[in-house]
Amino acid sequence: MRDSEDSSSTRPYLIRALHEWCTDNGFTPFLSVQVDESVRVPLEFVRDGEIVLNISFDATSALHLGNDHIEFKGRFGGVAKDVYVPVTKVLAIYARENGQGMAFPQDASHSRPISQDALASKLRPSEQHLEPVGQTDEGGGPKHPVPPSTSSGRPVLKRIK
């Protein structure tokens, strides 16, 4: 019998299960990711060290939800980009439409989230003032709702029963 220290993390299995639940119910699965040097995403879309990614089959190509990482090709501002996210950097997976999903503890490894200063230094000067394209609706509000947040700024997700 294996003890809990030898067993693999439940995080990738829960991510896959909630992705499947969202897809089966016609919801759009969103992934909240803590961004650091191990994460490969378009940095101009990172806000406060985090990025929210639409990981629906309609929004991705070659989606791979593995035990160690998640990778896919996605379009950002109309431009195709490769995305690579270690599973340990996933903060939450939830349905865009109702906020139901699951949050995970922040990764406590050596790497720290990328700061806005570090982010600005990694962007080319022409990218430093970019805003996400198509991220607002006609009224100026967010196109994709984000779950309600607590006073700490972290998303609050509803429990799925």
ChimeraX attribute file (.defattr): number of C-alpha atoms within 10 A of each C-alpha:
attribute: neighborCount
match mode: 1-to-1
recipient: residues
	/A:1	4
	/A:2	6
	/A:3	6
	/A:4	8
	/A:5	7
	/A:6	8
	/A:7	8
	/A:8	11
	/A:9	14
	/A:10	9
	/A:11	20
	/A:12	20
	/A:13	14
	/A:14	15
	/A:15	26
	/A:16	16
	/A:17	12
	/A:18	20
	/A:19	24
	/A:20	15
	/A:21	17
	/A:22	22
	/A:23	16
	/A:24	10
	/A:25	9
	/A:26	12
	/A:27	19
	/A:28	23
	/A:29	25
	/A:30	23
	/A:31	24
	/A:32	20
	/A:33	24
	/A:34	26
	/A:35	26
	/A:36	19
	/A:37	10
	/A:38	13
	/A:39	20
	/A:40	15
	/A:41	21
	/A:42	14
	/A:43	20
	/A:44	19
	/A:45	17
	/A:46	19
	/A:47	15
	/A:48	12
	/A:49	18
	/A:50	20
	/A:51	19
	/A:52	19
	/A:53	19
	/A:54	20
	/A:55	23
	/A:56	19
	/A:57	14
	/A:58	9
	/A:59	15
	/A:60	19
	/A:61	16
	/A:62	11
	/A:63	16
	/A:64	14
	/A:65	18
	/A:66	14
	/A:67	17
	/A:68	13
	/A:69	16
	/A:70	20
	/A:71	20
	/A:72	18
	/A:73	17
	/A:74	22
	/A:75	15
	/A:76	17
	/A:77	14
	/A:78	9
	/A:79	7
	/A:80	12
	/A:81	15
	/A:82	15
	/A:83	18
	/A:84	16
	/A:85	21
	/A:86	19
	/A:87	21
	/A:88	20
	/A:89	24
	/A:90	26
	/A:91	22
	/A:92	22
	/A:93	28
	/A:94	27
	/A:95	26
	/A:96	19
	/A:97	16
	/A:98	14
	/A:99	21
	/A:100	20
	/A:101	25
	/A:102	21
	/A:103	21
	/A:104	15
	/A:105	11
	/A:106	14
	/A:107	15
	/A:108	9
	/A:109	8
	/A:110	6
	/A:111	11
	/A:112	13
	/A:113	19
	/A:114	19
	/A:115	16
	/A:116	14
	/A:117	8
	/A:118	12
	/A:119	18
	/A:120	15
	/A:121	11
	/A:122	13
	/A:123	14
	/A:124	10
	/A:125	10
	/A:126	7
	/A:127	12
	/A:128	14
	/A:129	11
	/A:130	11
	/A:131	11
	/A:132	12
	/A:133	10
	/A:134	13
	/A:135	12
	/A:136	13
	/A:137	10
	/A:138	8
	/A:139	7
	/A:140	8
	/A:141	10
	/A:142	12
	/A:143	12
	/A:144	16
	/A:145	13
	/A:146	19
	/A:147	19
	/A:148	12
	/A:149	11
	/A:150	9
	/A:151	6
	/A:152	6
	/A:153	8
	/A:154	12
	/A:155	17
	/A:156	17
	/A:157	20
	/A:158	14
	/A:159	10
	/A:160	8
	/A:161	3
